[in-house]
């Protein structure tokens, strides 16, 4: 092998700059591995996953065939889960590792037949990799129980945390002004913005403003439905859709907010929750998967999925109890301060990779 050859190849679907939690994880992990001294080659497998067309599949076959024997190859799960046919010829030749954020069949809004097909496809694909790294213990359980991967072939590397040093606990602001809510998540069915919007509409007499930051491009039809819902509920003056934001603009929204609210249906981890807690925000959450593991009771509350009344009651309660918000804000900062950073998590990931035999 050439001295300047990559230590590993990282394969991902679409555009690595996509502003979602999975891609943020990928970018941060790659950067941390490079800081640790690894030479990481990154290659896109093309667009359209998890439903790539024939041309994209052909590109994946070409990309895999071009990798030298023995190359350590990490594949993001959004693509890997539907690549059984492409991976099969290389299962013994390459050291294949899947990085799985959550099972594809657990994506919300899928018809039952489509969900079953994705689970079957992912079971077949993961049979060709040597190890699966997941981003939470909850996802690891799904990989073992739903996707049939042996326990010894599954590891967990949760996202690292970047502590926001300048973000103290959120003290209630002095004087009048609206209660500022922030929600961060792409406008896709799984994030269930409808529950949050319905809850906010039940508090019409309260002075509340909701900022929603998240891409509208991943599911334009659903994003259009969200805009229609905002109008139908009469929330145009209370709700602002910001779209995907650059880091500086998103940080400004975190600083301005009093509460973080995300009424998601399911999360493989929930990086936005941790980011909010790092900014000192108390959290109101819903969601299955890893949500209850991610948001501790000292930092917020986790409510049943789709429970509009419970979310509305929590918003009203927190609006009326600034002391409780302050206590949860302090709890959020304390919790995040105990979480590992990206360099620590990259070291864990590297330890796993070193165990993948030639």
N, C-alpha and C positions, 0 to 999 in steps of 0.2 A: 504493500500500500504506500502511496506517495506520502511524504511527510506532511504536506499541506492538505491532505484529503480530509473531508468532514468526519467528525466523530459520529455524527448521526444525521439522518435526513428526517425532517419534519414535514409531513404531507398534510395539507388542509384543503377543505373545499372553498371555492369562491375567493373572496378577498379577505386577507388577513386583517385589514383595517376596519372590517365591519364592526359597528358599535354595539355589540351584544356581549353578555357575560362570558359566553364560551370563547369568543375570540379575544376578549380582554385577558382571560386566563392564558390562552395560548401565547399571546404576545408577551405577557409578563413572565411566563415560565421560560420562554426562549431567551429573553433578555437576561434573566437570572442565570440560566445555564451558561450563557456566553460570558457573564461576569465570573463564573466559576472556572473558566478556561476552556470550555468545550467549543469546538468548531461545529456550528449548527448550520446545515443547509436547509433552506425552506423552499418548498415547491407547492404551487397550487395545483389541485386536481381538476380545477375547472368549476363552473357554476352549476346550479340546479339541484344540488343534493338536498334532501335524500331521494330525489327522483331525477337522476341524471339522464340525459338523452344518449343516443348511441355514440355520437361524436365525443361526448365527454367521457364515456366509458372507454372508448378507444384511446383517448389521451391518457387515462389512468393506466391502461395496460402498457402503453409505451413508456410511461414514467417509471413504473415498477420494473419493467424489463431492463431499463437502462442502469439501474442501481447495481453496484458490484456485489458479488457473493459475500455474504456475511455482514452486509451493512445493517447497522442498527437503525430501524425505521419506525418512527412514531407516527401514527395516523389518527387524526382527529375523528371522534366517533360519529359525527354527522355524516362523514363520508364512509368511514370504515364499515358502518353497520349495513351497508347495502352493496359491499364489494366482495362478496364470497367468491364469485366467479373469477374476479380479477386477482384475488389474493391466493387462490388455490395453487397455481403453478409455482408460487414463490414461498410457500409456507416453510419448506425445508431450507431454501436457499438464503432467505433474508431473515433477520431477527426482528420479527414484526411485533409491535406493541401498540395496542389500542388505547387512546386517551378518551375516556367516555364521560361526558358531562351528565347525561341522563339517557335512559333507553329511548330509542326513536318511537317505539310504540306507545310511550307514555305522553307524547305530545297531545295537548288538548285540542278538541275540535275534530278529531279523526273519527270517521265511521268505524264501527266495530270490525268490519272485515279488513279495512286498511290497517288498523292497529295490529290485528293478528298477523297480517302479512309482513309488517315491519318487524314484529317480534321474531317471526320465523326467519326472516332474512338476516337479522342481527345474530341470532343463534348460529346460523350457518357461517356467517362471516367470522365471528369470534372463535369458531373452532379452528381457524387457520392462524391465529396469533399465539404468541408464546406467553403473553402476559397482558392483563387489562389493568390500567390505572384509572381509578374513578376519582371524582372530586368531592365525594362525601361518603360517610358510612352508609347512609340511606341508599345511595346509588349502588354501592358495593353489594348490599343485600339484594337489590333488584337484579344485578348481574349474576349473582349466584342462584337466586331462587327462580327468576323468570327466564334468564338467558342461558342457564345451565353451565356456567363456567365454574370449575373447581375452585374451592376457597383458596387454595395455595397459589392459584394463578391470578388472584385479584388483590390489588393494593389500593390504599387511599392516600391521595395527596391533596388536601384541601387547599383552596387558594391562599396565597400569602396576603398579608395586610400591610398597607402603607399607612402608618399612623399620621394623622393630621395634627402636627404639633401645635398649631395655632388655634385649634378648635377646643375651647373649654366646654364645660357643661353648659347647656342651654338655659340660661336664666330667663325667667319670664320678662318680657320687655316692659318698660315703663310706659304709661300713657295708653291712649286709645290706639286702635288699629286692628286689622283683621287677623284671625288665626291663620297662619300660613302653613298649608299642607304641601308636601312634595311627594310625588310618586315617580319612580324611575323604572322604565321598562318599555320595550318595543310594543307598538300597537298590534298585538297578535292575540288570538283567542285565549291562550294560556295565561296571559297576565290579567284577564278578567277585569278590565277597567269598568265594565258595566256595573259591577257590584259597587265599586267605589263611587261612581257617579250617581247611582241611585241613592246611596247612603247620604251623599252630600246634598242631594235634592230634598231629602227629608228634614234638613236643617236650614230651610229657606230663611228663617227669621234671624239666623245667626250670621255674624260678620266673618265669613270664611272665604279664603281664596285657595284654589288648588292649582299648582303647577305640575304638569305631566311632561316629563322629558323622556323621549324614546322615539326611535325611528318609525316612520309611517311607511317605509319602503318595503318591508319584509312581507307584508300582507296588505296591499293597498285597498282591497275591497273591505277588509275588516276595519282599517283605519277610517274609511269613508263612513262606515256604520257608526263608529264612535263619534264622529263629527255630527252626524244626524241625531244621535242620542243626546248629545250635549244640547243641541237646539231644541229637541222635543221636551227635554226636562227644564228648559228655561235657564240654563247655566252659563250662557255666553259671557255674562259679566263676572262670573265666579271662577271659571276654568280657563286656563291657557294651555294649549298644546304647543310645546316648544320644538318638537322634532328631536332628532339626534343633535347633541350639543358638543362642542369642543370642551376640553377639560376645564378651562378657565371659567366658561359660562356655567357649566354644571356645578362647579365649586361655589360660584356665587349664589346659585339657587339653594345649595345646602346651607350656606351661611345665613340666608334670609329666612329659612324655614323654621317653624316651631315643632313640627311633627313630620315623621316619615310614614307614609301609608302605602302599602302594596297589597292589593287583594288578589294575589295570584292563585291559580288553581294547583300548581305543582312546580317545585324547583328541585333540580339536582343538587343545588347548594344554596344559591341566593346571594350572589356577590353584592347586589345593591343594598341588601339589609346591612351587611358588614360595613360597607362604605358609609351608609347613613349613620351607623353607630360610631364610626370613627370620627364623624363630624359632630358628635355629641347630640344626635337626634334620638328622642324616644320613638319607638316603632309600634305601629298597629299593623298586623299582618294576618293574612289567611294563607292556606296552602298545605298540600300534602307533600310527600317526599321528605326533603331535608329541612323544611322551614322551622319546625319546632327544635331541631338540633342547632340551627343557626341563630335563632333569636331567643336568648335566655329570658326568664321571668324578671330578672333584675333590669332589663333594658326595654321591655315592651310586652305586648300581649299578642298571642296567636289565637285567632278565632276560627270557627268552622268555615270551610269553603262555601262561598256564595251566600253567606248569612248577612243580608243587607241590614236587617234590624240590629244585629249585634255590632256591625261596623258603625252604624249611625249612633248607637248608644255610646260606643267607645269614644267617638269623636266628640259628642256632647259632654261626656264625662271629663275628658282631658281638657276641653275648652274651659270647663268650670273649675279645674283643679290644677292651677299652675305649680303648686307645690309637688304634686305627683309627677308632673312632667319633669320638673327639676331633678327629682330623685331618680327617675328612669334615665334621664340624660347622664347623670353621674354614673349610674350602673352601666350604661352603654359604653362610656369611655373606659371604665375600669375593665369591662369584659374584653374590649378590643385590645387594650394594652397587654393582655395576657396571650394574645394570639400570635403565632409565628409570622415572620416576614417572608418575603419572596425568596431571599437568599437561603433561608433555612429550608423552605419547601423545595427549592431546586436541589439542595443537597440530598433531601430524602428521595426525590425523583432519581437523582444520579445513582444513589445506592441501589435502587430497584433495577435500574438499567444495567449496572455492573453485574447483577445476578443473572442476566439473560445470556446463556451460554452460546458459544459459536455453533 
